[in-house]
Amino acid sequence: MLRRLYDWTMGLAAHRHAMPALFGISFIESSVFPIPPDVLMIPMVLARRARAMAIAFIATFGSVLGAMLGYWIGAALMDSVGQWVLSAYGKQEAYEVLSARFNEYGGWAVLFAALTPFPFKVITIFSGAVALPLPLFLLATVLGRAARFFVVAGLLWRFGPPIRDFIERRLGLVFTVFMVCLIGGFVALRYL
């Protein structure tokens, strides 16, 4: 089953609509969607290594625009949509405590979340809700997301064939590690 899913994803990654799909996933992941764009970006770079930097740019651009939507949700819709999203991630009760700490370390929190598997959408919404200065938010978002996506794309561009071979030979292990990282991000969110 994993092999068929992998083959399907690799086929999708080489499809002519892969770039718009990556943009869309990157956009919604930064504001409400739980699956990171890496799920599509990595196979896209492996399938089309010559386009690695363009793929990283699309992921970064979509993610930054999506982060702005998350910021807007926090700033304008905190009482309705924002509370719903925070409730879905179990952070409604901790909002007051987190907002006080967030005002002090907000730029670093945005940068950390932009670079890691930590659910970025929670930080984008918090940023808007606590009125983190927009220039600081955008700077941390652009730096963090660009670093994350361009480093991954660069490594895949440089070491693509061995990485693809490793993934294909150890698909079960790679899937397990990915799921542990994804779930670990949400577990970490519960305890922060």
N, C-alpha and C positions, 0 to 999 in steps of 0.2 A: 504494500500500500504506500509506504513512504517513497519507494522508487517511482511509482506512478505519479505521485504528487510532485516529486522533484523534477521528473521529466516534463510534467505539465507546466511547472513554474519556469523551467528553462525555456520552454517553447514560448510561453507568454513574455518572457524577458526579451526575446528576440523579435517579438511582434511589432508592427509599425505603430501601434497605439500604446506601447509600453511607456514612453516618456510622459504622455498625458496622464496615464494611470499612476505613474510614480509621483507626478506633481500632485494629483488628487489625494493620494494616500499620505504624502508628506504634509499636505495642507491640513487634512482633518485629524491626523495624528497629533498635531501640536495643540489642538483645541478640545477634541472630544473622543477620538478613536483610540482604542487600546493597543493596536498592533503597530509596531514601528515600521517605518519605510524600508528598513534594512532587508526585510523579507523579500521585497521586490528588487531593491537596489543591488544587492549582492549578486543575485543571478543575472541581472542585466549587465553588470560589469563583466562577469565571467563569460557571458554569451557574446558581448561586444566590447572587448578590452580597449579598442581604439577610441571608443566614446566615453571612457571612464570619467574624464573631467567634466564633460557635458552632463553626464548622468549625476555626478556629485553636485553640479551647479543647480540642476532642476530640483534635486532633493532639498538642497539648502534653501533655494528661493521659495519653494512650496511650503517648507517648514517655517520659514520666517513669516510669510504671509499668514499661515495658520496660527502662529504664535500671536500675531496681532489680533486675530479673531478671538483667541483665548483671552488676551488682555482686555479686549472690548467686552467679552462676556462677563469678566470679573468687574469691570468698571460700570457697565450699563445694565447688566442683567443679573447681578449677584443675588437679588432677592428671588428670582425665579429660576432661570437656567443655571446660573452659577451654583446655587444651593443644591440643585438636583445633581449636578456633576460631582460636587464635593461629597454629597451624600452617597453617591454610587461608589466613591473611593473611600468611604468611611472617615472623612475628615471634617464633617460638619461641627462636631463638638470641640475639636481642637482649634477651630478657626481663630478665636480671640488670642490664645496663647501664641499660635503661629504668626499671626499678623504683627504682634509686638516684636517678636524675634526677626520676622521677615523685613521689617522696616530698617533694621540695623544691618542685616547681611543679605539683603535682597539681590543685589547684583551677583554676588558669589553663588547664591542659590540658583539663579537662572543659569549661570554658566555651568554649574555642576550638573543640573538636570539636562541641559542641552547636550552635554558630552556623554552621559551615561544612560543605562537602561531605565533609570528612574522615570516614572510617568511624567513627562514634560508638561502635559496639558494641565496638571494640577498647579504647577508653578506659574504657567502663563495666566491662569485664572486668578491665582493669589496676587500676582503682580498688579493686575488691573483692579482687583478688589481693595487692595491696600494703597493704591495710587503710587506705586513705585514710579519714579520719574521715567517717562517714556524714553528719553534718549539713553539712559542707563540700561533699561530693559532691552532696547533694540541692539545696543552695542554688545551686551552679553549674549543675546540670542544669536546674532550674526556670527560672532567669534566662536561660540560653542558649537553651533550647528555646522558651520563651515569646517571647523577643525574635525569634527566627528565624521562628516560625510567625505571630505576630501582626503583625509588620512585613510579611511577604509578603501575608497576608490583607488588611491595611489598604491596602496599595498596590493590590492587585487590586480591592478594594472601591471605592477612590477613582478609579482609572484603568482599571477593568475593560473597558469597550467598546473603547477604543483598543488596549489590550494584547491583547484577544481578536482584534481585527482584525489586529494585527501578527503574532500567532502563526499565524492562519489564512492570511495572505498569504505568510508566510515559514516555513512549517512545516518544510521541510528544514533551514534554517539553525538554527531553534530546537532541533530534534532533535539536530543536530550539536553545538551549544554545550552542550546538556544532557549528551550522551554524553562530551564532552571534560571537563566538570566532574566527572562521575561517575568516569570512568577516572582523571582527574587526582588525585582524592582517594585512590584506591588506589595510584597511582604514588607520591604523596607519602608514603604510609604505608610504602612499601618503603624510602625513603631517610631517614626520620626516626629 
